[in-house]
Amino acid sequence: MKSCEGQLGRVFVIRLEHGDRLPGCIERFAEEKGISVGHVILVGGIGDGEVVVGPRRSDERPPEPMLLPIDGAHEVAGVGVIAPGEGGKPHLHIHAALGRSGKTTTGCLRPGVSTWLVGEVVVYEITGARVSRVKDDETGFSLLQPGA
């Protein structure tokens, strides 16, 4: 386990509008506001896109992602972490549960999803925490590196 300490900074409440694309719109917002590290909570609707729902084979390195298309309006509840990625730009790693018609899909929103009608986001800025995302050669993931 690796860790570092930070303090709560600013708190932003955001209303996403129909068609806003995640995670890109939150990453751009973080860059505009100078948010380097943060915690994100998402609730609302997702209309389309793709989510990563696991690797094809758990023992394969790097893992081949399984992508599942999202077609039609889904309820969404998600949580993520913003940290500086390549070139120091904000990189949001966010997982969410998306529900429709009594069925739930849970996965990573990294490939991109679009807001359906409305999304509500709270971003908690974390100051003083030295973290970054560093690409791991074995997994191909941009892994959080506290204390970096």
Backbone as numpy.savetxt, mean C-alpha at the origin, in Angstrom:
# Nx Ny Nz CAx CAy CAz Cx Cy Cz
14.36 -9.73 13.91 13.51 -8.55 13.91 14.40 -7.31 13.91
13.96 -6.32 13.15 14.65 -5.04 13.10 13.62 -3.97 13.43
14.04 -2.92 14.13 13.09 -1.86 14.48 13.79 -0.53 14.64
13.00 0.52 14.68 13.47 1.85 15.00 12.30 2.60 15.61
12.59 3.74 16.21 11.55 4.51 16.89 11.32 5.83 16.18
10.08 6.28 16.19 9.72 7.56 15.62 8.61 8.18 16.44
8.15 9.33 16.00 7.07 10.04 16.69 5.97 10.34 15.68
4.76 10.48 16.22 3.64 10.84 15.38 3.79 12.30 14.94
3.70 12.51 13.65 3.77 13.86 13.09 2.39 14.34 12.73
2.25 14.83 11.52 0.96 15.33 11.05 0.01 14.16 10.75
-1.28 14.47 10.76 -2.30 13.48 10.40 -3.13 14.09 9.27
-3.29 13.34 8.19 -4.04 13.81 7.03 -5.27 12.95 6.83
-6.39 13.57 6.56 -7.63 12.88 6.21 -7.92 13.21 4.75
-8.06 12.17 3.93 -8.16 12.35 2.48 -9.43 11.67 1.97
-10.14 12.34 1.09 -11.24 11.70 0.38 -10.80 11.44 -1.05
-10.70 10.18 -1.40 -10.41 9.80 -2.78 -11.70 9.90 -3.58
-11.56 10.21 -4.85 -12.72 10.34 -5.72 -12.73 9.22 -6.75
-13.87 9.05 -7.37 -14.08 7.98 -8.35 -12.94 7.97 -9.38
-12.32 6.82 -9.53 -11.25 6.66 -10.52 -9.86 6.94 -10.01
-9.71 7.53 -8.82 -8.37 7.73 -8.27 -7.67 6.37 -8.16
-6.42 6.31 -8.58 -5.68 5.05 -8.68 -4.73 4.89 -7.50
-4.90 3.77 -6.79 -4.02 3.42 -5.67 -3.01 2.37 -6.13
-1.80 2.37 -5.64 -1.28 3.21 -4.57 -0.69 4.54 -5.04
-0.66 4.76 -6.36 0.00 5.94 -6.91 -0.47 7.27 -6.37
-1.80 7.43 -6.21 -2.31 8.74 -5.75 -1.85 9.05 -4.32
-1.73 8.03 -3.48 -1.26 8.26 -2.11 0.24 8.53 -2.10
0.98 7.86 -2.96 2.42 8.12 -3.06 2.69 9.55 -3.54
1.91 10.01 -4.51 2.07 11.40 -4.98 1.71 12.39 -3.89
0.62 12.11 -3.15 0.23 12.97 -2.04 1.36 13.05 -1.01
1.92 11.89 -0.66 3.02 11.86 0.32 4.21 12.68 -0.17
4.52 12.56 -1.44 5.65 13.32 -1.99 5.36 14.83 -1.94
4.16 15.23 -2.32 3.78 16.65 -2.29 3.83 17.23 -0.89
3.44 16.45 0.11 3.40 16.91 1.49 4.69 16.66 2.26
5.66 16.04 1.61 6.94 15.79 2.28 6.86 14.69 3.33
5.96 13.73 3.13 5.84 12.60 4.06 6.83 11.53 3.63
7.77 11.24 4.48 8.77 10.22 4.19 8.34 8.85 4.69
7.83 8.82 5.92 7.40 7.58 6.56 5.99 7.79 7.11
5.13 6.80 6.94 3.77 6.96 7.43 3.00 5.66 7.48
1.85 5.74 8.11 0.91 4.63 8.24 -0.38 5.05 7.54
-0.96 4.14 6.75 -2.14 4.45 5.94 -3.28 3.51 6.29
-4.46 4.07 6.46 -5.67 3.29 6.63 -6.63 3.69 5.51
-7.24 2.70 4.87 -8.13 2.92 3.73 -9.47 2.24 3.98
-10.56 2.93 3.67 -11.89 2.35 3.70 -12.70 2.97 2.57
-13.57 2.18 1.93 -14.39 2.72 0.86 -14.70 1.69 -0.19
-14.59 2.10 -1.46 -14.93 1.22 -2.56 -13.83 1.14 -3.60
-13.66 -0.05 -4.18 -12.71 -0.28 -5.27 -13.52 -0.81 -6.45
-13.26 -0.27 -7.64 -14.03 -0.64 -8.82 -13.33 -1.60 -9.75
-12.03 -1.44 -9.93 -11.30 -2.35 -10.81 -9.82 -2.31 -10.51
-9.09 -3.21 -11.16 -7.65 -3.31 -10.98 -7.25 -4.74 -10.75
-6.07 -4.92 -10.15 -5.54 -6.24 -9.83 -4.94 -6.22 -8.44
-5.01 -7.35 -7.77 -4.34 -7.51 -6.48 -3.47 -8.76 -6.53
-2.38 -8.71 -5.78 -1.51 -9.88 -5.61 -2.14 -10.72 -4.51
-2.45 -11.99 -4.83 -3.12 -12.85 -3.87 -2.24 -14.01 -3.40
-0.96 -13.88 -3.61 -0.02 -14.89 -3.12 0.95 -15.32 -4.20
1.98 -16.01 -3.80 2.89 -16.58 -4.79 2.29 -17.87 -5.37
2.64 -18.19 -6.59 2.18 -19.46 -7.19 2.69 -20.65 -6.38
3.98 -20.59 -6.02 4.58 -21.66 -5.21 5.33 -21.01 -4.06
5.02 -21.42 -2.86 5.60 -20.78 -1.67 7.10 -20.96 -1.56
7.66 -22.01 -2.16 9.09 -22.29 -2.01 9.93 -21.72 -3.16
9.33 -21.06 -4.12 10.04 -20.52 -5.28 10.64 -19.16 -4.96
11.90 -18.91 -5.33 12.56 -17.63 -5.14 13.20 -17.19 -6.45
12.94 -15.98 -6.93 11.92 -15.09 -6.39 10.53 -15.65 -6.68
9.56 -15.34 -5.81 8.22 -15.88 -6.01 7.53 -15.26 -7.22
6.76 -16.08 -7.92 5.95 -15.57 -9.03 4.60 -15.15 -8.46
4.25 -13.86 -8.57 2.99 -13.40 -7.97 1.77 -13.94 -8.70
0.73 -14.24 -7.95 -0.57 -14.57 -8.52 -1.39 -13.29 -8.51
-1.85 -12.87 -9.67 -2.65 -11.66 -9.78 -4.11 -12.03 -10.00
-4.98 -11.36 -9.29 -6.41 -11.59 -9.43 -7.07 -10.28 -9.87
-7.79 -10.30 -10.99 -8.47 -9.07 -11.42 -9.65 -8.76 -10.51
-9.87 -7.47 -10.31 -11.03 -6.98 -9.56 -11.97 -6.35 -10.57
-13.12 -6.97 -10.74 -14.12 -6.48 -11.69 -15.39 -6.14 -10.92
-15.83 -4.91 -11.02 -17.04 -4.49 -10.33 -16.75 -3.93 -8.97
-17.71 -3.21 -8.44 -17.54 -2.52 -7.15 -17.35 -3.49 -6.00
-16.34 -3.23 -5.18 -16.03 -4.01 -3.99 -15.89 -3.05 -2.81
-16.33 -3.49 -1.64 -16.03 -2.78 -0.40 -14.56 -3.03 -0.10
-13.88 -2.07 0.55 -12.47 -2.25 0.84 -12.12 -1.73 2.23
-11.26 -2.47 2.91 -10.63 -2.04 4.15 -9.17 -2.44 4.04
-8.27 -1.45 4.17 -6.85 -1.75 3.97 -5.96 -0.98 4.92
-4.72 -1.45 5.01 -3.72 -0.83 5.87 -2.36 -0.94 5.18
-1.55 0.11 5.34 -0.25 0.09 4.68 0.79 0.94 5.38
2.01 0.86 4.84 3.16 1.61 5.36 3.83 2.33 4.21
4.06 3.62 4.39 4.82 4.44 3.44 6.25 4.50 3.94
7.20 4.27 3.05 8.63 4.42 3.37 9.35 4.80 2.09
10.49 5.46 2.21 11.23 5.85 1.01 11.71 4.63 0.24
11.44 4.62 -1.06 11.89 3.54 -1.92 13.04 4.00 -2.79
13.11 3.45 -3.99 14.15 3.82 -4.94 14.21 5.33 -5.13
15.35 5.91 -5.03 15.51 7.35 -5.22 14.91 8.20 -4.12
14.51 7.57 -3.01 13.97 8.31 -1.87 12.51 8.68 -2.00
11.85 8.30 -3.08 10.43 8.63 -3.26 9.55 7.75 -2.38
8.41 8.30 -1.91 7.51 7.51 -1.06 6.99 6.27 -1.81
7.03 5.15 -1.12 6.58 3.87 -1.66 5.58 3.29 -0.67
4.33 3.09 -1.11 3.28 2.57 -0.23 3.12 1.07 -0.44
3.30 0.32 0.62 3.00 -1.12 0.64 1.68 -1.26 1.38
0.62 -1.64 0.65 -0.72 -1.68 1.25 -1.43 -2.99 0.89
-1.97 -3.62 1.91 -2.78 -4.82 1.74 -4.20 -4.48 2.15
-5.16 -5.17 1.51 -6.56 -4.86 1.78 -7.43 -6.09 1.59
-8.56 -6.05 2.26 -9.61 -7.03 2.04 -10.68 -6.35 1.20
-11.06 -6.98 0.10 -12.07 -6.44 -0.81 -13.23 -7.43 -0.86
-14.43 -6.93 -0.57 -15.58 -7.82 -0.52 -16.65 -7.46 -1.52
-17.31 -8.52 -2.04 -18.44 -8.33 -2.96 -19.30 -9.58 -2.92
-20.56 -9.38 -2.73 -21.53 -10.48 -2.82 -21.19 -11.64 -1.89
-20.75 -11.31 -0.67 -20.47 -12.35 0.32 -19.13 -13.03 0.19
-18.30 -12.59 -0.75 -16.98 -13.19 -0.94 -15.92 -12.13 -0.73
-14.80 -12.54 -0.15 -13.72 -11.60 0.15 -12.43 -12.03 -0.54
-11.75 -11.07 -1.12 -10.42 -11.25 -1.68 -9.47 -10.38 -0.86
-8.38 -10.98 -0.41 -7.40 -10.22 0.36 -6.07 -10.28 -0.37
-5.40 -9.12 -0.47 -4.12 -9.12 -1.16 -3.46 -7.76 -1.15
-2.34 -7.70 -1.86 -1.54 -6.49 -1.99 -2.08 -5.67 -3.16
-2.25 -4.37 -2.94 -2.80 -3.48 -3.97 -1.72 -2.90 -4.89
-0.47 -3.33 -4.76 0.64 -2.75 -5.51 0.40 -2.69 -7.02
-0.20 -3.71 -7.66 -0.39 -3.60 -9.11 -1.31 -2.47 -9.52
-2.17 -2.01 -8.61 -3.03 -0.86 -8.88 -4.50 -1.19 -8.92
-5.27 -0.39 -8.20 -6.73 -0.48 -8.18 -7.29 0.93 -8.26
-8.54 1.02 -8.74 -9.19 2.32 -8.87 -10.32 2.46 -7.86
-10.44 3.65 -7.31 -11.53 3.94 -6.38 -12.86 3.87 -7.10
-13.84 3.25 -6.44 -15.21 3.25 -6.93 -16.01 4.23 -6.07
-16.47 5.28 -6.67 -17.21 6.38 -6.06 -16.42 7.13 -5.00
-16.03 6.47 -3.89 -15.34 7.20 -2.83 -14.42 6.26 -2.04
-13.31 6.83 -1.62 -12.40 6.15 -0.70 -12.02 7.14 0.37
-11.89 6.66 1.58 -11.47 7.51 2.70 -10.15 6.97 3.23
-9.19 7.88 3.37 -7.84 7.50 3.77 -7.40 8.39 4.92
-6.76 7.79 5.91 -6.08 8.55 6.95 -4.60 8.20 6.85
-3.76 9.23 6.77 -2.31 9.05 6.73 -1.74 9.64 8.01
-1.06 8.79 8.78 -0.37 9.21 9.99 1.11 9.32 9.65
1.62 10.54 9.65 3.04 10.75 9.38 3.85 10.31 10.61
4.96 9.62 10.35 5.88 9.21 11.42 7.19 9.95 11.20
7.57 10.75 12.17 8.81 11.54 12.04 9.90 10.91 12.89
11.12 11.17 12.51 12.27 10.71 13.30 12.62 9.25 13.13
11.85 8.51 12.36 12.13 7.09 12.13 12.98 6.97 10.87
14.12 6.34 11.00 15.00 6.15 9.85 14.69 4.80 9.22
13.94 4.82 8.12 13.60 3.59 7.41 13.70 3.82 5.91
13.84 2.75 5.19 13.82 2.81 3.73 13.36 1.45 3.22
13.09 1.39 1.94 12.77 0.13 1.27 13.95 -0.22 0.38
14.46 -1.44 0.57 15.62 -1.90 -0.18 15.25 -3.17 -0.92
15.55 -3.22 -2.21 15.22 -4.40 -3.00 16.06 -5.58 -2.54
15.37 -6.67 -2.24 15.99 -7.91 -1.80 16.18 -8.81 -3.03
17.42 -9.22 -3.29 17.72 -10.00 -4.49 17.02 -11.36 -4.49
16.91 -12.00 -3.34 16.32 -13.34 -3.27 14.83 -13.33 -3.58
14.09 -12.37 -2.99 12.65 -12.35 -3.15 12.18 -11.41 -4.26
12.99 -10.40 -4.59 12.58 -9.38 -5.53 11.70 -8.32 -4.91
11.43 -8.44 -3.60 10.58 -7.48 -2.88 11.40 -6.27 -2.46
10.75 -5.11 -2.34 11.35 -3.93 -1.73 11.02 -3.98 -0.25
11.95 -4.48 0.54 11.70 -4.75 1.95 11.99 -3.55 2.84
11.17 -3.38 3.85 11.34 -2.32 4.83 12.62 -2.56 5.63
13.45 -1.53 5.73 14.70 -1.61 6.48 14.70 -0.55 7.58
14.22 -0.90 8.79 14.28 0.05 9.91 15.73 0.34 10.29
15.99 1.59 10.65 17.33 1.98 11.08 18.30 2.20 9.93
17.78 2.15 8.69 18.65 2.30 7.52 19.03 3.76 7.32
